[in-house]
Amino acid sequence: MIKKRIILLLLIIFLFSNFKLFSQIKSIITFDNIENTGIESSISFDGTKIVYISYIDGLTKLFEVEKDSQGKWTSPKPLSEINSAFAKSNIGSPVYNYNATRVYFESDYNIDSSGVDIFYSDRTKTGWTAPQSIGIPINTLGYDGEPSISADDLSFYFVRQDFFSETPSLNCKRIMVTERTVGGTWSEPQTLPEPINLICERTPRILSDNKTLLFSSIREGGKGGYDLYFAKQITKNVWQLPIAIDTVNTEGNELFPSVSYFGESLYFNILEYKKVNILGNILETELPSEFRPEKNMLITGTITNSTTNEPVKSSITVYNPKSSVVLMTSENNSTDGKYSFLLPHSKEYLIDYTASDYSHVFEKVSTLNLSENKTFTKDVSLFSNVYLLLNVFDKDIFQPQAAKITVKDSKNNKIENTEIETLDVGRFGLTLPLGKKYIIEVEQTYFDNYSMEFDLTGIIQFDEFERDIELTSQKKKVEFFITDADSKEGVLVEIEIVNLNTNEKYTTYAFTDANGKAVIELRQGDNYEVNMSPKGYAFYNTTLNLDDNDFSTNVNVQLTPLNTSTKLELNNITFETNSDALNSSSFVELERVMKLMNDNPNIKIEISAHTDNVGSDVYNLKLSDKRAQSVVNYLVDNGITLERMIAKGYGESLPLFSNDTDENKAKNRRVELKIIEI
């Protein structure tokens, strides 16, 4: 009686435990007519897609389901491009990369019946690309399958046939790992050490933290067949003792575990277990917290062209911000521009977003003190052109210069159709594509040609640049021969030079040699006024036109010594018509008179005014007297004493030329300075 009670109690416990187990497991996708080998599946890291195998005409092929906006799974869609490429072959063990833009799988395609290789295909706008072999050193002549790739895309796990197994009847396999090299290739695969590989291991799944490994194993203490185990990597090649996930393990074979980024649910398949109707279904159950991956931050967003808002196929590089060591690389989906990847906790990162011939965007992200899984969204706009603003100046006077802009490549070939916009005088806007080195040439008449390099091949973060270009004016050497008009000897003199184009005025000393020669550099293309007023000499002024190709670079200046016979015609002394009121244009010449008087305080002068023959003699004489007096009054008002000056009008009595033309009449209307005492 006691024995029967014990047996009954054990039976109740067994039935209750199995009921509790399967009441917590649900079939998220159910298949009614599946062969006994069941299906193989994997969920994407973001938990929105599942890829799995099912049968078509007796061969296993790939299918995919997605979650819709209400969180329900859509109807299955075959991965037709892959299935068609391997139409006569079996496909198995599919798994996504970190953002489900690539699927890895195994197949016995085009090799002997005892071997299996790993292949991959990429998602595009129109479907999937033709399958590519992952190649050596991962693929061999034997069995290489059941792949899994880490979230950072740097570690690749898979299984190989164990030819040295102590239980060959079980067709045992061992878990391998390979690391991506700096050059992007895969290193020679290594067998994971004990306690991971013991007897028979299958379906490794490296989780989002790149430390937590779920796998199926037949080992002592199991419930029968392949059971699911959890193990965490402590350091490189060192793993903690695997722990059985007994909340899901049964007498059957628990295979193909996968966990989404958030790590709260476990997805898997059970093969060869017929006590409940779950054979061949994709199963979901809560993953106990002790088996979940370490906390991560999901980085997600979209990368687009800043101008068109279209997706841009981009690369993403994650650096250690202190050492600049590359921690991982990634890519976005060229179809919609979306990207996602995971960053482990307790670190700081620098993320570089870019594309070929596009700009760079940098983002600092910290996962320090990360208490729960978080999502960081970063939408990135990349630009492929920059706007270069050129400010072209005269280096000497800082005035803007209209110029000719030419854009060339690094081999000095002119780039046609460059967008060059003239914004204002001396201000230009250039639109230049990234990814090239440019030579910008600036030309302007009477200036040295200017050339600058503009490199857009490196890291570009800003879409607008501004450069100031200072043009150096070309100079022409002008030889002045400055001599005493009487002795013909050279004279040391102070020369005032006025640039009539720029209103720039400066003074220099002409250090003449024995022949009175002095050399002064003047800007080519400009007009100048040259004034000399040495002590003891009459002042001298002339204009130079350096814009004239026929201009002579030799200027002979004979300075007239001051004596009682000295007479100077004052240029540009003008009056209002029929008036003695001075025009403002006269003031420049009158300043020279004041300087002459101040430099030579021992002279006394007569200011003489003359007219043409228009009008009566009496009127012209009176008008000339008033005009001469106006000049004297101006000089008195500016500090010259009246005792040193006499004003006298001569009317039309002393013409220089015959008053037969307007030109000659203008020459006769003049003001002169005569020295009457020294």
C-alpha positions as CSV (number, residue, x, y, z in Angstrom):
1,M,0.0,0.0,0.0
2,I,2.8,2.4,0.9
3,K,4.7,1.4,-2.2
4,K,1.6,2.2,-4.4
5,R,1.2,5.6,-2.7
6,I,4.8,6.5,-3.4
7,I,4.5,5.5,-7.1
8,L,1.3,7.5,-7.4
9,L,3.0,10.5,-5.7
10,L,5.9,10.4,-8.0
11,L,3.6,10.1,-11.0
12,I,1.7,13.2,-9.9
13,I,4.9,15.1,-9.4
14,F,6.1,14.2,-12.8
15,L,2.9,15.1,-14.5
16,F,2.6,18.4,-12.6
17,S,6.2,19.4,-13.4
18,N,5.6,18.7,-17.1
19,F,2.4,20.5,-17.1
20,K,4.0,23.5,-15.4
21,L,6.9,23.4,-17.9
22,F,4.7,23.4,-21.0
23,S,2.2,25.8,-19.6
24,Q,5.0,28.4,-19.6
25,I,6.1,27.6,-23.2
26,K,4.0,28.8,-26.1
27,S,4.2,28.1,-29.8
28,I,4.5,31.4,-31.5
29,I,4.5,29.8,-35.0
30,T,2.7,26.4,-35.4
31,F,3.2,23.9,-38.2
32,D,0.8,21.1,-38.7
33,N,2.5,19.0,-41.3
34,I,6.1,19.0,-40.5
35,E,8.4,16.0,-40.9
36,N,10.0,14.5,-37.7
37,T,13.3,16.3,-38.1
38,G,11.5,19.5,-37.2
39,I,12.6,23.1,-38.0
40,E,15.5,25.2,-37.2
41,S,15.0,28.9,-36.4
42,S,16.6,32.1,-35.1
43,I,15.2,35.5,-34.0
44,S,16.8,38.8,-34.9
45,F,18.5,40.8,-32.1
46,D,15.7,43.4,-32.2
47,G,13.1,40.7,-31.9
48,T,11.1,41.7,-35.0
49,K,12.1,38.9,-37.4
50,I,12.5,35.1,-37.4
51,V,14.2,33.1,-40.0
52,Y,13.6,29.3,-40.1
53,I,13.6,26.3,-42.4
54,S,10.7,24.3,-43.6
55,Y,10.2,21.7,-46.4
56,I,9.6,22.3,-50.1
57,D,9.4,19.1,-52.2
58,G,11.4,17.1,-49.6
59,L,14.2,19.7,-49.2
60,T,14.7,22.2,-46.4
61,K,14.4,25.8,-47.5
62,L,14.5,29.3,-45.8
63,F,11.4,31.3,-44.7
64,E,11.0,34.5,-42.8
65,V,8.2,36.1,-40.6
66,E,8.1,39.6,-39.2
67,K,6.1,41.3,-36.5
68,D,3.5,43.8,-37.7
69,S,2.6,47.1,-36.0
70,Q,0.2,45.2,-33.7
71,G,3.0,42.8,-32.6
72,K,1.6,39.9,-34.5
73,W,3.7,37.6,-36.7
74,T,3.0,37.9,-40.4
75,S,2.5,35.1,-42.9
76,P,5.7,33.3,-43.8
77,K,7.7,34.5,-46.9
78,P,10.2,32.3,-48.6
79,L,13.7,33.6,-49.2
80,S,13.2,32.9,-52.8
81,E,16.5,34.1,-54.2
82,I,18.4,31.8,-51.8
83,N,16.1,28.9,-52.2
84,S,16.3,29.1,-56.0
85,A,20.0,29.3,-56.0
86,F,20.2,26.1,-53.9
87,A,17.2,24.5,-55.5
88,K,18.6,21.0,-55.4
89,S,20.2,21.3,-51.9
90,N,19.2,21.4,-48.3
91,I,19.5,24.6,-46.4
92,G,19.7,24.7,-42.6
93,S,20.6,26.5,-39.4
94,P,19.9,30.0,-40.4
95,V,20.9,32.9,-38.2
96,Y,20.8,36.7,-38.7
97,N,23.7,39.1,-38.2
98,Y,23.2,41.9,-35.6
99,N,20.7,44.0,-37.7
100,A,19.2,41.2,-39.8
101,T,20.7,42.6,-43.0
102,R,22.5,39.4,-43.6
103,V,21.6,35.8,-43.0
104,Y,24.1,33.0,-42.5
105,F,23.2,29.3,-43.1
106,E,24.5,25.9,-43.9
107,S,24.0,23.9,-47.0
108,D,25.3,20.7,-48.7
109,Y,25.3,22.7,-52.0
110,N,27.7,21.5,-54.7
111,I,29.9,19.3,-52.4
112,D,29.9,15.6,-51.5
113,S,27.1,14.2,-49.5
114,S,29.2,14.0,-46.3
115,G,30.1,17.7,-46.2
116,V,28.3,20.9,-45.3
117,D,29.5,24.5,-45.7
118,I,28.4,27.9,-44.4
119,F,27.0,30.5,-46.7
120,Y,25.6,34.0,-46.4
121,S,23.3,36.3,-48.3
122,D,22.5,40.1,-47.9
123,R,19.1,41.7,-47.8
124,T,18.5,44.3,-50.6
125,K,15.6,46.5,-51.7
126,T,14.4,43.8,-54.1
127,G,15.2,40.7,-52.1
128,W,18.4,38.7,-51.2
129,T,21.7,38.5,-53.0
130,A,23.1,35.4,-54.5
131,P,24.5,33.2,-51.7
132,Q,28.3,33.5,-51.1
133,S,30.5,30.9,-49.3
134,I,32.1,32.2,-46.2
135,G,35.1,30.5,-47.5
136,I,38.3,29.2,-45.7
137,P,39.4,28.9,-43.0
138,I,35.8,28.4,-41.7
139,N,34.7,26.0,-44.4
140,T,36.5,22.7,-44.8
141,L,35.9,19.5,-46.7
142,G,33.9,18.2,-43.7
143,Y,30.9,19.4,-41.9
144,D,30.9,23.1,-41.0
145,G,27.5,24.5,-39.9
146,E,25.1,25.9,-37.4
147,P,26.7,29.4,-37.5
148,S,26.2,32.3,-35.0
149,I,27.8,35.8,-35.3
150,S,28.3,38.2,-32.4
151,A,26.5,41.5,-32.2
152,D,29.7,43.4,-32.8
153,D,30.3,41.3,-36.0
154,L,33.8,40.4,-34.7
155,S,33.3,36.8,-33.5
156,F,31.9,33.9,-35.4
157,Y,30.8,30.6,-33.8
158,F,29.9,27.4,-35.6
159,V,30.3,23.6,-35.2
160,R,32.5,21.0,-36.9
161,Q,32.2,17.3,-37.0
162,D,34.1,15.7,-34.1
163,F,36.0,12.8,-35.8
164,F,37.7,11.9,-32.6
165,S,34.5,11.6,-30.5
166,E,34.3,8.7,-28.0
167,T,30.6,8.3,-29.1
168,P,30.7,8.3,-32.9
169,S,27.2,6.8,-33.1
170,L,25.9,10.2,-31.8
171,N,27.4,12.1,-34.8
172,C,28.9,14.5,-32.3
173,K,30.2,18.0,-33.1
174,R,32.4,20.6,-31.4
175,I,31.9,24.3,-31.1
176,M,34.5,26.5,-32.9
177,V,35.2,30.2,-32.8
178,T,37.0,32.5,-35.2
179,E,37.8,36.3,-34.8
180,R,37.7,38.9,-37.5
181,T,41.2,40.3,-38.3
182,V,42.1,43.9,-38.8
183,G,42.0,43.3,-42.6
184,G,38.4,42.0,-42.3
185,T,39.2,38.3,-42.9
186,W,38.5,35.5,-40.4
187,S,41.3,34.0,-38.3
188,E,42.0,30.3,-38.1
189,P,39.1,28.8,-36.1
190,Q,39.8,27.5,-32.6
191,T,38.0,24.8,-30.6
192,L,36.3,26.2,-27.6
193,P,38.0,24.7,-24.5
194,E,36.5,22.6,-21.8
195,P,34.1,22.9,-20.1
196,I,32.2,24.1,-23.3
197,N,33.3,21.2,-25.5
198,L,32.9,17.9,-23.7
199,I,31.0,15.1,-25.5
200,C,28.5,16.4,-28.1
201,E,27.8,20.1,-28.7
202,R,25.5,21.8,-31.2
203,T,23.8,25.1,-32.1
204,P,25.9,27.7,-30.4
205,R,24.3,31.2,-30.0
206,I,26.5,34.0,-28.8
207,L,24.2,36.6,-27.2
208,S,24.1,40.4,-27.5
209,D,26.8,41.0,-24.9
210,N,29.3,38.8,-26.8
211,K,30.0,37.0,-23.5
212,T,27.0,34.9,-22.9
213,L,26.8,31.6,-24.9
214,L,23.8,29.4,-25.2
215,F,24.3,26.0,-26.8
216,S,22.9,22.5,-27.0
217,S,24.8,19.6,-25.4
218,I,24.7,16.0,-24.5
219,R,26.5,15.6,-21.3
220,E,26.3,13.9,-17.9
221,G,23.3,15.1,-15.8
222,G,21.2,16.0,-18.8
223,K,17.5,15.1,-19.2
224,G,18.1,13.1,-22.4
225,G,19.1,14.1,-25.9
226,Y,20.4,17.6,-26.4
227,D,19.7,20.0,-23.6
228,L,20.2,23.8,-23.5
229,Y,23.1,25.2,-21.5
230,F,24.3,28.6,-20.5
231,A,27.9,29.7,-20.1
232,K,29.7,33.0,-19.8
233,Q,33.1,33.9,-21.0
234,I,35.3,35.2,-18.1
235,T,38.2,36.2,-20.2
236,K,39.7,35.1,-23.5
237,N,39.5,31.3,-23.8
238,V,38.3,31.0,-20.2
239,W,34.6,30.0,-19.7
240,Q,32.7,29.4,-16.5
241,L,31.1,26.0,-16.0
242,P,28.0,25.6,-18.2
243,I,24.6,25.6,-16.4
244,A,21.7,23.6,-17.7
245,I,18.6,25.7,-18.5
246,D,16.2,23.2,-16.9
247,T,13.2,25.4,-17.2
248,V,13.0,24.2,-20.9
249,N,15.1,21.0,-21.0
250,T,13.1,17.8,-21.7
251,E,13.8,14.2,-22.8
252,G,13.8,15.5,-26.4
253,N,16.4,17.6,-28.2
254,E,16.3,21.3,-27.4
255,L,18.1,23.1,-30.2
256,F,18.6,26.4,-31.9
257,P,18.3,28.7,-29.0
258,S,18.1,32.5,-29.7
259,V,17.5,35.5,-27.6
260,S,16.6,39.0,-28.7
261,Y,18.4,42.1,-27.6
262,F,16.3,42.6,-24.5
263,G,17.1,39.1,-23.4
264,E,13.7,38.4,-21.7
265,S,12.5,35.7,-23.9
266,L,14.1,32.5,-25.2
267,Y,13.2,31.1,-28.6
268,F,14.1,27.5,-29.5
269,N,13.0,24.2,-31.1
270,I,12.4,20.8,-29.7
271,L,13.1,17.8,-31.9
272,E,12.0,14.1,-31.4
273,Y,9.8,14.7,-28.4
274,K,6.2,13.6,-28.9
275,K,4.6,13.7,-25.5
276,V,3.0,17.1,-26.3
277,N,2.0,18.7,-29.6
278,I,4.9,21.1,-30.0
279,L,7.1,19.1,-32.4
280,G,8.3,21.3,-35.3
281,N,6.9,24.6,-33.8
282,I,8.9,27.7,-32.9
283,L,8.7,28.0,-29.2
284,E,8.9,31.0,-26.8
285,T,9.4,31.1,-23.1
286,E,10.6,33.5,-20.5
287,L,14.4,33.3,-20.0
288,P,15.3,33.3,-16.3
289,S,17.2,36.4,-15.3
290,E,20.3,34.4,-14.4
291,F,20.7,33.2,-17.9
292,R,20.2,36.6,-19.6
293,P,23.0,38.5,-21.3
294,E,24.7,41.4,-19.5
295,K,23.0,44.8,-20.0
296,N,23.6,46.5,-23.3
297,M,22.7,49.7,-25.1
298,L,21.0,49.3,-28.4
299,I,22.2,52.0,-30.8
300,T,19.7,52.5,-33.6
301,G,18.6,55.0,-36.2
302,T,18.6,55.8,-39.9
303,I,21.5,57.2,-42.1
304,T,20.4,59.4,-45.0
305,N,21.7,61.9,-47.5
306,S,21.2,65.4,-46.0
307,T,20.2,66.8,-49.4
308,T,17.9,64.1,-50.8
309,N,16.9,62.3,-47.6
310,E,17.5,59.1,-49.4
311,P,19.2,56.1,-47.6
312,V,23.0,56.0,-47.8
313,K,24.9,52.8,-47.6
314,S,27.2,53.6,-44.7
315,S,29.8,52.2,-42.4
316,I,29.8,52.6,-38.7
317,T,33.0,52.3,-36.6
318,V,33.1,52.2,-32.8
319,Y,36.3,53.4,-31.1
320,N,37.7,53.4,-27.7
321,P,37.7,57.3,-27.2
322,K,40.9,57.2,-25.2
323,S,43.1,54.8,-27.2
324,S,41.4,55.2,-30.6
325,V,41.4,51.4,-30.9
326,V,38.6,50.1,-33.2
327,L,36.2,48.0,-31.1
328,M,33.8,47.1,-33.8
329,T,32.6,47.9,-37.3
330,S,29.1,47.8,-38.7
331,E,26.9,48.8,-41.7
332,N,23.4,50.0,-42.2
333,N,20.8,48.6,-44.5
334,S,21.1,50.2,-47.9
335,T,17.4,49.6,-48.6
336,D,16.0,51.9,-45.9
337,G,19.1,53.3,-44.3
338,K,18.4,51.8,-40.9
339,Y,21.0,50.5,-38.6
340,S,21.3,48.9,-35.2
341,F,24.0,47.5,-33.1
342,L,24.8,46.8,-29.4
343,L,27.3,48.3,-27.0
344,P,28.2,46.4,-23.8
345,H,27.8,48.1,-20.5
346,S,30.4,49.9,-18.3
347,K,32.4,51.5,-21.2
348,E,32.6,54.7,-23.1
349,Y,32.5,54.7,-26.9
350,L,33.1,57.0,-29.9
351,I,31.0,56.2,-32.9
352,D,32.0,57.3,-36.4
353,Y,29.3,57.3,-39.1
354,T,30.4,57.7,-42.7
355,A,30.1,56.5,-46.2
356,S,32.4,56.5,-49.2
357,D,32.8,60.2,-50.4
358,Y,30.5,61.4,-47.6
359,S,31.0,63.3,-44.4
360,H,31.7,61.9,-41.0
361,V,29.4,62.3,-37.9
362,F,30.8,61.4,-34.5
363,E,28.8,60.6,-31.4
364,K,30.0,59.9,-27.9
365,V,28.1,57.2,-26.0
366,S,28.5,56.1,-22.5
367,T,27.2,52.8,-21.0
368,L,28.7,53.4,-17.6
369,N,26.3,52.7,-14.7
370,L,23.8,51.0,-17.1
371,S,21.3,49.3,-14.8
372,E,19.0,48.1,-17.6
373,N,18.9,47.6,-21.3
374,K,18.5,51.0,-23.0
375,T,17.9,52.2,-26.6
376,F,19.8,55.2,-28.0
377,T,18.4,56.5,-31.3
378,K,20.6,58.5,-33.5
379,D,19.4,59.6,-37.0
380,V,22.4,60.7,-39.1
381,S,22.4,62.9,-42.1
382,L,25.6,62.7,-44.3
383,F,26.5,65.2,-47.0
384,S,28.4,64.5,-50.1
385,N,29.2,68.1,-51.1
386,V,30.7,71.0,-49.2
387,Y,30.2,74.7,-49.9
388,L,33.5,76.6,-50.0
389,L,33.3,80.4,-49.5
390,L,36.2,82.3,-51.0
391,N,36.9,85.9,-50.0
392,V,39.5,87.4,-52.4
393,F,41.3,90.4,-51.2
394,D,44.1,92.7,-52.2
395,K,46.8,91.8,-49.7
396,D,48.1,95.4,-49.5
397,I,44.9,97.3,-49.0
398,F,42.4,94.6,-48.1
399,Q,39.9,95.6,-50.8
400,P,37.9,92.8,-52.4
401,Q,38.9,91.8,-55.9
402,A,36.9,90.5,-58.8
403,A,38.9,87.4,-59.9
404,K,38.8,84.3,-62.1
405,I,38.4,81.1,-60.2
406,T,39.5,77.8,-61.6
407,V,39.1,74.4,-60.0
408,K,41.6,71.6,-60.8
409,D,42.1,68.0,-59.6
410,S,45.2,66.8,-57.8
411,K,46.8,66.1,-61.2
412,N,46.3,69.7,-62.2
413,N,43.6,68.9,-64.7
414,K,40.7,71.5,-64.9
415,I,37.4,70.2,-63.5
416,E,34.7,71.3,-65.8
417,N,31.2,72.2,-64.7
418,T,32.2,73.2,-61.2
419,E,29.5,75.2,-59.5
420,I,31.0,78.6,-58.9
421,E,28.7,81.4,-57.7
422,T,29.6,85.0,-57.6
423,L,28.0,86.4,-54.4
424,D,29.6,89.9,-54.5
425,V,32.8,91.6,-55.6
426,G,35.6,89.3,-54.4
427,R,33.2,86.8,-52.8
428,F,32.6,83.4,-54.4
429,G,30.8,80.2,-53.5
430,L,32.0,76.8,-54.7
431,T,30.1,73.5,-54.4
432,L,32.7,70.7,-54.3
433,P,32.1,66.9,-54.0
434,L,33.8,65.1,-51.1
435,G,36.5,62.4,-51.6
436,K,38.9,64.4,-53.8
437,K,41.8,66.7,-53.5
438,Y,41.4,70.0,-55.3
439,I,43.6,72.8,-56.5
440,I,41.9,76.2,-56.4
441,E,43.5,78.8,-58.7
442,V,42.7,82.5,-58.5
443,E,43.7,85.0,-61.2
444,Q,43.4,88.7,-61.4
445,T,45.0,91.3,-63.7
446,Y,48.1,92.9,-62.2
447,F,48.2,90.4,-59.4
448,D,50.3,87.3,-58.9
449,N,48.4,84.1,-59.5
450,Y,47.3,82.4,-56.3
451,S,46.9,78.6,-55.8
452,M,45.7,76.7,-52.8
453,E,45.1,73.0,-52.0
454,F,41.8,72.0,-50.7
455,D,41.7,68.4,-49.4
456,L,38.3,66.7,-49.1
457,T,39.6,63.1,-48.8
458,G,39.9,63.0,-45.0
459,I,37.4,63.2,-42.2
460,I,35.0,66.0,-43.1
461,Q,32.4,67.0,-40.4
462,F,31.3,70.4,-41.7
463,D,29.5,71.2,-44.9
464,E,30.7,74.8,-45.2
465,F,34.2,76.2,-45.2
466,E,35.5,79.8,-45.6
467,R,38.9,80.8,-46.9
468,D,40.5,84.3,-47.2
469,I,42.7,84.6,-50.3
470,E,45.1,87.6,-50.3
471,L,46.4,88.5,-53.7
472,T,49.8,90.0,-54.0
473,S,49.8,92.9,-56.4
474,Q,52.5,93.0,-59.1
475,K,55.0,95.8,-58.7
476,K,56.8,97.8,-61.3
477,K,60.1,99.6,-60.6
478,V,59.9,103.2,-61.6
479,E,63.2,105.1,-62.0
480,F,63.1,108.8,-60.9
481,F,66.0,111.0,-62.0
482,I,65.7,113.9,-59.6
483,T,68.1,116.8,-60.2
484,D,68.6,120.5,-59.6
485,A,67.4,122.3,-62.7
486,D,70.4,124.6,-62.6
487,S,73.3,122.5,-61.3
488,K,72.0,119.1,-62.7
489,E,73.1,117.5,-59.5
490,G,71.0,114.9,-57.7
491,V,68.7,116.1,-54.9
492,L,67.7,114.1,-51.8
493,V,64.0,114.7,-51.6
494,E,60.9,113.5,-49.7
495,I,58.3,112.1,-52.2
496,E,54.6,112.0,-51.4
497,I,52.9,109.3,-53.4
498,V,49.1,109.1,-53.7
499,N,47.4,106.0,-55.2
500,L,44.5,107.5,-57.1
501,N,42.8,104.1,-57.3
502,T,42.8,103.4,-53.6
503,N,43.3,106.9,-52.1
504,E,46.3,105.4,-50.3
505,K,48.9,108.0,-49.4
506,Y,52.4,107.5,-48.2
507,T,55.7,109.3,-48.0
508,T,59.2,108.0,-48.8
509,Y,62.6,109.4,-49.2
510,A,64.3,109.0,-52.6
511,F,67.9,108.2,-51.9
512,T,69.4,109.3,-55.2
513,D,72.8,108.4,-56.6
514,A,75.2,110.9,-58.3
515,N,72.9,111.1,-61.3
516,G,69.9,111.7,-59.2
517,K,68.5,108.3,-59.8
518,A,66.0,106.8,-57.3
519,V,64.0,103.6,-57.7
520,I,60.5,103.2,-56.2
521,E,58.2,100.1,-56.6
522,L,54.6,101.0,-57.5
523,R,51.6,98.7,-58.0
524,Q,51.1,97.8,-61.6
525,G,47.8,98.9,-63.1
526,D,47.2,101.8,-60.7
527,N,47.3,105.6,-61.2
528,Y,49.5,107.7,-59.0
529,E,50.0,111.3,-58.2
530,V,53.6,112.1,-57.2
531,N,54.4,115.3,-55.2
532,M,57.8,116.7,-54.2
533,S,58.3,119.9,-52.2
534,P,61.9,120.0,-51.1
535,K,63.1,122.9,-49.1
536,G,64.6,125.6,-51.3
537,Y,62.9,124.3,-54.4
538,A,59.6,124.9,-56.0
539,F,57.2,122.0,-55.5
540,Y,56.7,119.4,-58.2
541,N,53.8,117.2,-59.0
542,T,52.9,114.8,-61.8
543,T,50.7,111.8,-62.4
544,L,51.7,108.3,-63.4
545,N,49.5,105.8,-65.2
546,L,50.8,102.3,-64.6
547,D,47.7,100.8,-66.3
548,D,49.2,102.1,-69.6
549,N,51.3,99.5,-71.4
550,D,53.3,102.3,-73.0
551,F,54.1,103.9,-69.7
552,S,57.8,104.8,-69.4
553,T,59.4,103.6,-66.2
554,N,61.8,106.6,-66.4
555,V,60.6,109.9,-64.9
556,N,62.9,113.0,-65.2
557,V,62.3,115.5,-62.4
558,Q,64.1,118.8,-62.6
559,L,63.5,120.8,-59.4
560,T,63.5,124.5,-59.8
561,P,65.5,126.4,-57.1
562,L,63.6,129.1,-55.4
563,N,64.7,132.7,-56.4
564,T,63.1,136.0,-57.3
565,S,62.6,134.8,-60.9
566,T,60.7,131.7,-59.9
567,K,57.2,131.4,-61.3
568,L,54.9,128.4,-60.6
569,E,51.7,127.6,-62.3
570,L,49.3,126.2,-59.7
571,N,47.4,123.3,-61.2
572,N,43.8,122.5,-60.5
573,I,42.9,125.9,-58.9
574,T,39.4,126.4,-60.1
575,F,36.4,128.6,-59.2
576,E,32.7,128.6,-59.6
577,T,31.6,130.0,-63.0
578,N,31.9,133.8,-63.1
579,S,32.7,133.7,-59.4
580,D,35.7,134.0,-57.0
581,A,34.5,131.1,-54.8
582,L,37.1,128.3,-54.8
583,N,36.0,124.8,-55.7
584,S,36.9,122.1,-53.2
585,S,39.1,120.4,-55.8
586,S,41.5,123.3,-55.4
587,F,42.4,122.5,-51.8
588,V,44.9,119.7,-52.6
589,E,47.1,122.2,-54.6
590,L,46.7,124.9,-52.0
591,E,48.0,122.5,-49.4
592,R,51.1,122.2,-51.4
593,V,51.4,126.0,-51.4
594,M,51.1,126.0,-47.7
595,K,53.8,123.4,-47.3
596,L,56.1,125.5,-49.6
597,M,55.5,128.5,-47.5
598,N,56.1,126.7,-44.2
599,D,59.2,124.9,-45.5
600,N,60.6,128.2,-46.8
601,P,59.7,130.9,-44.2
602,N,62.0,133.4,-45.9
603,I,60.1,133.9,-49.0
604,K,57.4,136.4,-50.0
605,I,55.1,135.6,-52.9
606,E,52.6,137.0,-55.3
607,I,49.4,135.1,-56.1
608,S,48.5,136.0,-59.7
609,A,45.1,135.2,-61.3
610,H,44.4,135.3,-65.1
611,T,41.3,135.0,-67.2
612,D,40.5,134.3,-70.9
613,N,39.0,137.0,-73.2
614,V,35.4,136.2,-72.6
615,G,33.7,139.4,-71.3
616,S,35.0,142.9,-71.0
617,D,38.5,143.8,-70.0
618,V,37.2,145.7,-66.9
619,Y,35.1,142.7,-65.8
620,N,37.9,140.2,-66.3
621,L,40.4,142.4,-64.4
622,K,38.1,142.8,-61.5
623,L,37.2,139.0,-61.5
624,S,40.9,138.1,-61.5
625,D,41.6,140.4,-58.6
626,K,38.9,138.8,-56.6
627,R,40.1,135.3,-57.4
628,A,43.7,136.0,-56.5
629,Q,42.4,137.5,-53.2
630,S,40.3,134.4,-52.5
631,V,43.5,132.2,-52.7
632,V,45.3,134.6,-50.4
633,N,42.4,134.6,-47.9
634,Y,42.4,130.7,-47.9
635,L,46.1,130.6,-47.1
636,V,45.7,133.2,-44.4
637,D,42.9,131.2,-42.9
638,N,45.2,128.2,-42.8
639,G,48.1,129.9,-41.0
640,I,50.1,131.8,-43.6
641,T,50.7,135.4,-42.6
642,L,49.3,138.1,-44.8
643,E,52.5,140.0,-44.8
644,R,54.2,137.3,-46.9
645,M,51.6,137.4,-49.8
646,I,50.3,139.8,-52.4
647,A,47.1,139.2,-54.4
648,K,47.1,140.6,-57.9
649,G,44.8,140.0,-60.9
650,Y,45.9,140.5,-64.5
651,G,42.6,139.8,-66.2
652,E,43.1,138.8,-69.9
653,S,46.3,140.8,-70.4
654,L,48.9,138.0,-70.2
655,P,47.5,135.0,-72.1
656,L,49.7,131.9,-72.5
657,F,47.9,130.9,-75.7
658,S,45.7,132.4,-78.3
659,N,42.1,132.5,-77.1
660,D,40.9,130.8,-80.3
661,T,39.7,127.5,-78.8
662,D,38.0,126.3,-75.7
663,E,41.1,124.3,-74.8
664,N,43.4,127.3,-75.0
665,K,40.9,129.5,-73.1
666,A,40.9,126.9,-70.3
667,K,44.7,127.1,-70.2
668,N,44.7,130.9,-70.0
669,R,42.3,130.7,-67.0
670,R,45.0,130.1,-64.4
671,V,46.5,131.0,-61.0
672,E,50.3,131.4,-60.6
673,L,52.7,131.8,-57.8
674,K,55.7,134.2,-58.1
675,I,58.4,134.7,-55.6
676,I,59.0,138.4,-55.2
677,E,61.4,138.3,-52.3
678,I,63.7,135.8,-50.7
